[in-house]
Amino acid sequence: MGIKRQAWTDNKNSHATETNSGLNRRQFLRQIGVSAGTAVLASQGISQALAASPIESGHSTQLTKDDLPTSLLNDSSSSQTSQESLTQAGCITPTIETRLFASSNVGGSDERNQLALDRVACAGFKVENPAITNRQYLRFAGTDSQRASDFQNLATGAIAAPKLLLGVRGGYGAMRILPMVDWSTLGRIMKERGTILAGFSDVTAIQCALLAKGSMSSLAAPMLYSEFGKTAPDKVSCQQFVEVLTNPNLTISIQDATLTSQQLPVILTKGEPKPLTGTIWGGNLSVVSALAGSEYLPRIDGGIVFLEDVGEQAYRIERMLYDLYLAGMFKGQQAIVFGAVSGTGEDSYDKRYDVATVIRQLHELTGLPIYSGMPFGHIGKKYSFPLGATCQLSPNANGGYQLAFTDYPTIKADAIQVEGLWQTA
């Protein structure tokens, strides 16, 4: 048509301080707050407005869902690790075309961002836009337009789609940009390129929109700042991240429900559990429930719903599940799989009212079999897996179950050196 495509700006915004207040989850998060990083440059679009009332750096930044629980000891890392020192530790030349997206919270530490960037480069990922880790507008990793541009520039063709789109961190903010992205076109382009999008927590909003509007899968997986920027990234999480990136036939076996609730059986069903196959979808419960009634919540016929959350009391979990139940989300689904449900505390009225009680109530409401203990969520050891892919869910002989995944894009294993993701020197 002769129309020139122009990339949206990625200018950096001036530093602002994040504060959280309130009850329940936020009280839970506030207990482990740590200090934030330094200021960043203002963008041309908002510098004048913010210059009138500059905000000093160095205030307390509260941890958010993607940080819990394993980054508490790691968020204040003072490591000065450089790519040169990591290379000395045995890195490979990065060849995997990678772009970051920062759809939610700003990263609180420049040093932690740099350490994460050094590590992913050491592991073989060639990050094309590292500067977005410095963006900030209020509590967000840039203005809404900037954060939307991480995706829309790919949808318009202004920037070529990479092999990997890696989330920086979660928190809050992804929902604000959903109407600003052409998810249908983006999904088509990602399929053609075999692009993999990886993240979790607040990134669930992005993953749901991509599946609902673009019919494109993604990975429930660790992210740049919240995992690879730790002083000591979890090796199992790193290994399982590479496993899902490189294995087109991933399988995960679960033998107990502890990560969801110690008071639940691994499989909650009214009859004998049977093998079933469907598209697995979902993510963080708080985000999925917030999308109820919107065009960005996938409508999957015969699907398998995955849900996880952190820092929510049992009554809040039940309220969100009822949101989804009353919205008809569980109709036509074959099963529900729960991942880690952590940091729930005790009910102040009756401690017998717990996560197990809530999930049993959901089972009675829906009549669906419920599988618990999936090792993914806001926990230390994450077993990454595809969302929007075909999943075969089967009981095993030991009373547990197995998930087998197919139909999702992968990367050649010899392009990645997993040890680079946890190198320190």
C-alpha positions in Angstrom: 0.0 0.0 0.0 3.1 2.3 0.1 2.6 3.0 3.8 5.9 3.3 5.7 6.0 1.2 8.8 7.6 2.9 11.7 8.7 1.3 15.0 7.2 2.6 18.2 9.7 4.4 20.4 11.5 2.6 23.2 12.7 5.8 24.9 13.4 5.4 28.6 11.2 7.2 31.2 12.1 8.9 34.4 12.4 7.0 37.7 9.3 6.7 39.9 8.8 5.0 43.2 6.5 2.0 43.5 4.4 1.7 46.6 1.9 -1.0 47.7 -0.7 -0.8 50.4 -3.7 -2.8 51.4 -4.6 -6.1 53.0 -4.0 -9.8 52.5 -1.7 -10.4 49.5 -0.1 -7.0 49.7 0.6 -7.3 53.4 2.1 -10.7 52.6 4.3 -9.1 50.0 5.3 -6.0 52.0 6.9 -8.2 54.7 9.8 -8.9 52.4 10.4 -5.7 50.6 13.9 -4.7 49.6 15.5 -1.5 48.3 15.2 -0.4 44.7 17.8 0.5 42.1 18.8 3.8 40.6 17.1 6.4 38.4 16.8 6.1 34.6 16.6 8.7 31.9 13.4 10.4 30.9 11.8 9.9 27.5 11.3 12.8 25.1 7.5 12.3 25.4 7.1 12.8 29.1 10.4 14.3 30.4 9.0 17.8 30.7 6.0 16.7 32.7 8.0 14.6 35.1 10.8 17.1 35.4 8.5 19.5 37.2 8.3 17.0 40.2 11.4 14.8 40.1 11.2 11.7 42.3 14.3 10.5 44.2 15.6 7.0 43.8 16.6 4.6 46.6 13.1 4.1 48.1 11.7 0.7 49.0 10.3 -1.3 46.1 7.9 -4.1 47.0 8.4 -7.6 45.6 5.6 -8.8 43.4 4.3 -12.2 42.4 7.0 -13.1 40.0 9.6 -12.6 42.7 8.2 -15.0 45.3 9.4 -16.9 47.2 13.0 -17.6 46.0 14.3 -14.1 45.2 14.2 -12.7 48.7 17.9 -13.5 49.3 18.9 -12.6 45.8 17.2 -9.2 45.0 19.9 -7.1 46.6 22.8 -8.7 44.7 25.8 -6.5 44.3 27.5 -8.7 41.8 29.5 -6.8 39.1 29.6 -9.9 36.8 30.4 -8.9 33.3 30.1 -10.8 30.0 33.9 -11.0 29.9 34.1 -12.8 33.3 31.2 -15.1 32.3 33.0 -15.9 29.1 36.0 -17.0 31.1 33.6 -19.4 33.0 32.8 -21.2 29.7 30.1 -19.4 27.6 29.1 -20.0 24.0 28.7 -17.5 21.3 25.0 -16.3 21.5 23.2 -17.1 18.3 19.5 -17.4 19.2 17.6 -14.3 18.1 16.0 -13.0 21.3 13.9 -10.0 22.1 12.8 -9.0 25.6 9.3 -7.7 26.4 8.6 -5.7 29.6 4.8 -5.7 29.9 4.5 -5.2 33.6 6.6 -4.0 36.6 9.9 -2.2 36.2 13.0 -4.1 37.3 14.2 -2.7 40.6 17.9 -3.2 40.2 20.2 -2.2 37.2 22.9 -4.6 38.5 20.4 -7.5 38.6 19.2 -6.7 35.1 22.8 -6.7 33.8 23.6 -9.9 35.5 20.6 -11.6 33.9 21.5 -10.2 30.5 25.1 -11.5 30.9 23.8 -14.9 31.8 21.3 -15.4 29.0 24.0 -14.3 26.5 26.4 -16.8 28.1 23.8 -19.5 27.6 23.4 -18.7 23.9 20.6 -16.1 23.6 21.5 -13.0 21.6 19.3 -10.3 23.1 18.6 -7.6 20.5 16.9 -5.0 22.8 18.6 -5.0 26.2 17.9 -1.3 26.8 14.2 -1.9 27.6 15.3 -3.1 31.0 16.0 0.5 31.8 12.6 1.9 30.9 10.3 3.2 33.7 7.1 5.1 34.0 5.6 5.1 37.5 5.6 1.5 38.6 5.7 0.2 35.1 8.5 -0.8 32.7 7.6 2.1 30.5 4.5 3.9 29.3 1.6 1.8 28.0 2.6 2.7 24.4 6.2 1.6 25.0 5.2 -1.7 26.6 2.7 -2.4 23.8 5.4 -1.6 21.2 7.3 -4.6 22.4 4.6 -6.7 20.6 3.0 -4.3 18.1 6.3 -3.6 16.3 6.4 -7.3 15.6 2.8 -7.4 14.4 3.3 -4.5 12.0 6.5 -5.9 10.6 8.5 -2.8 11.8 10.7 -5.3 13.6 11.4 -8.9 12.5 10.0 -11.5 14.9 12.8 -13.2 16.8 13.0 -16.9 17.8 12.4 -16.1 21.5 10.4 -13.4 23.2 11.4 -13.5 26.8 9.6 -11.6 29.5 11.5 -9.4 31.9 9.3 -9.8 34.9 5.7 -9.9 36.1 3.9 -7.8 38.7 1.1 -5.7 37.2 0.4 -3.8 34.0 0.0 -6.3 31.2 -3.8 -5.8 31.1 -3.4 -2.1 30.3 -1.8 -2.8 26.9 -4.1 -5.6 25.7 -6.3 -3.4 23.5 -3.2 -1.8 21.9 -1.8 -4.9 20.2 -3.0 -6.7 17.1 -2.8 -10.2 18.6 -4.3 -11.9 15.6 -1.6 -10.7 13.3 1.1 -11.2 15.9 0.0 -14.8 16.4 0.2 -15.5 12.6 3.7 -14.0 12.4 4.9 -15.9 15.4 3.6 -19.2 13.9 5.3 -18.4 10.6 8.6 -17.7 12.3 8.3 -20.3 15.0 8.6 -17.6 17.7 8.4 -18.8 21.3 7.0 -16.4 24.0 8.1 -17.2 27.6 6.9 -15.9 30.9 4.3 -16.3 33.7 2.6 -14.4 36.5 1.2 -11.1 35.1 2.4 -12.2 31.7 -0.6 -14.6 31.8 -2.6 -11.7 30.4 -0.3 -11.6 27.3 -0.4 -15.4 26.9 -4.2 -15.5 27.1 -4.6 -12.7 24.6 -2.2 -14.3 22.2 -4.0 -17.6 22.4 -7.5 -16.1 22.3 -6.9 -13.8 19.4 -3.9 -15.2 17.7 -4.3 -19.0 18.3 -0.6 -19.1 19.3 1.0 -21.1 22.1 3.5 -19.8 24.6 5.6 -21.1 27.5 4.9 -20.9 31.2 8.5 -20.3 32.1 11.0 -18.3 34.2 11.8 -14.7 33.2 14.9 -12.5 32.9 14.9 -10.4 36.0 12.9 -12.6 38.4 15.0 -15.8 37.8 18.1 -15.3 35.8 19.0 -12.1 37.7 19.1 -13.8 41.1 22.4 -14.2 42.9 21.9 -18.0 42.5 19.3 -19.0 39.9 17.6 -22.3 40.6 19.4 -24.9 38.5 16.3 -27.1 38.2 14.3 -24.1 36.9 17.0 -23.3 34.4 17.3 -26.9 33.2 13.6 -27.3 32.8 13.4 -23.9 30.9 16.0 -25.3 28.4 14.2 -28.6 28.3 10.9 -27.1 27.2 12.7 -24.9 24.7 14.4 -27.8 23.0 12.2 -30.9 23.6 9.2 -31.1 21.2 7.7 -34.0 23.3 8.0 -32.8 26.8 6.6 -34.9 29.6 6.2 -34.0 33.3 5.2 -36.6 36.0 3.5 -35.7 39.3 3.2 -38.0 42.3 1.8 -35.8 45.1 -0.4 -32.7 45.6 1.8 -31.0 48.1 2.6 -27.9 46.0 -1.2 -27.2 45.8 -2.3 -28.6 49.2 -1.1 -31.4 51.5 -4.8 -32.1 52.2 -5.7 -33.0 48.7 -5.3 -36.2 46.7 -3.2 -36.0 43.6 -6.3 -36.7 41.5 -9.8 -35.6 42.7 -12.4 -37.4 40.6 -15.8 -39.0 40.9 -14.8 -42.1 39.1 -11.7 -43.8 37.8 -9.3 -41.3 36.2 -9.0 -41.8 32.4 -6.5 -40.5 29.9 -7.7 -37.4 28.1 -6.2 -35.0 25.4 -6.9 -31.3 24.9 -5.4 -27.9 24.7 -3.9 -26.8 28.0 -4.3 -23.1 28.8 -4.6 -20.7 31.7 -1.9 -19.4 34.1 -2.0 -17.2 37.1 -5.5 -17.4 38.7 -5.7 -13.7 39.6 -5.0 -12.7 36.0 -7.2 -15.3 34.4 -10.1 -14.4 36.6 -9.6 -10.7 35.9 -10.0 -11.5 32.2 -13.4 -13.2 32.7 -16.0 -11.7 30.3 -13.4 -10.1 28.0 -12.4 -11.0 24.5 -8.9 -11.9 25.8 -9.9 -14.9 27.7 -9.5 -18.0 25.5 -12.6 -20.1 24.6 -11.1 -23.6 24.3 -13.5 -26.4 23.5 -12.4 -29.6 25.4 -9.6 -27.8 27.1 -7.5 -28.5 30.2 -7.3 -25.5 32.5 -4.1 -24.8 34.4 -4.2 -22.4 37.4 -1.6 -21.3 40.1 -1.3 -18.3 42.5 0.6 -16.9 45.5 -0.2 -14.8 48.5 -4.0 -15.2 48.3 -6.1 -16.3 51.2 -8.4 -19.2 50.6 -11.6 -17.1 50.4 -10.0 -14.9 47.7 -9.0 -18.0 45.8 -12.5 -19.3 46.0 -14.0 -15.9 44.9 -11.8 -15.9 41.8 -12.7 -19.4 41.0 -16.4 -18.5 41.4 -15.8 -15.6 39.0 -14.7 -18.1 36.4 -17.4 -20.6 37.2 -20.2 -18.0 37.0 -18.7 -16.7 33.8 -19.0 -20.2 32.3 -15.3 -20.7 31.8 -15.3 -24.3 33.1 -18.1 -25.3 30.7 -16.8 -27.6 28.0 -13.5 -28.2 29.8 -12.2 -31.7 30.4 -10.1 -31.2 33.6 -8.5 -28.6 35.9 -4.8 -28.8 36.8 -3.5 -26.8 39.8 0.1 -25.8 40.1 1.6 -24.2 43.2 -0.8 -22.4 45.5 1.5 -20.8 48.0 1.5 -18.2 50.8 -2.2 -18.6 51.5 -2.0 -18.4 55.3 -4.9 -19.3 57.6 -8.4 -18.1 57.5 -9.1 -15.7 60.4 -12.6 -17.0 61.0 -11.9 -20.8 60.7 -8.6 -22.3 59.9 -10.3 -25.4 58.6 -11.4 -23.3 55.6 -8.3 -23.8 53.4 -7.2 -24.3 49.8 -8.2 -28.0 49.9 -11.7 -27.0 51.0 -12.0 -24.5 48.2 -10.8 -27.0 45.5 -13.1 -29.7 46.7 -16.0 -27.1 46.4 -14.9 -26.4 42.9 -14.9 -30.1 42.1 -18.5 -30.4 43.3 -19.5 -27.3 41.3 -18.0 -28.3 38.0 -17.9 -32.1 38.2 -14.5 -31.9 36.5 -11.6 -34.1 37.6 -8.9 -32.0 39.3 -5.2 -32.8 39.2 -3.0 -31.1 41.8 0.7 -30.6 42.5 1.9 -29.5 39.0 5.4 -28.1 39.8 5.0 -24.6 38.4 4.1 -21.3 39.8 5.7 -18.9 42.3 8.0 -21.5 43.7 11.8 -22.1 43.5 11.8 -25.2 41.3 9.7 -24.5 38.2 9.0 -27.1 35.6 8.3 -25.0 32.5 5.7 -26.2 30.0 3.7 -25.1 27.0 0.4 -23.2 27.2 -1.9 -23.4 24.2 -0.3 -26.7 23.1 -1.8 -30.2 22.9 -1.6 -32.0 26.3 -2.2 -35.6 27.0 -3.1 -36.0 30.7 -2.9 -39.6 31.9 -3.0 -41.3 35.3 -0.1 -43.5 36.1 0.2 -46.8 38.0 1.5 -45.2 41.2 -1.5 -43.0 41.8 0.0 -39.9 40.2 -0.3 -38.5 36.6 1.7 -37.5 33.6 1.4 -34.6 31.2 2.7 -35.1 27.7 2.9 -32.0 25.4 3.1 -31.7 21.6 2.5 -29.1 18.9 4.7 -26.2 20.0 7.8 -24.5 18.6 11.3 -25.4 19.8 14.9 -24.5 19.5 17.9 -26.7 18.5 19.5 -28.0 21.7 23.1 -27.4 20.6 22.5 -23.7 20.4 22.0 -23.5 24.2 24.4 -24.0 27.1 22.2 -24.3 30.1 25.1 -23.8 32.6 25.4 -20.2 31.4 22.0 -19.4 33.0 23.5 -19.7 36.6 27.1 -18.7 36.0 28.5 -16.3 38.6 32.1 -15.8 37.4 
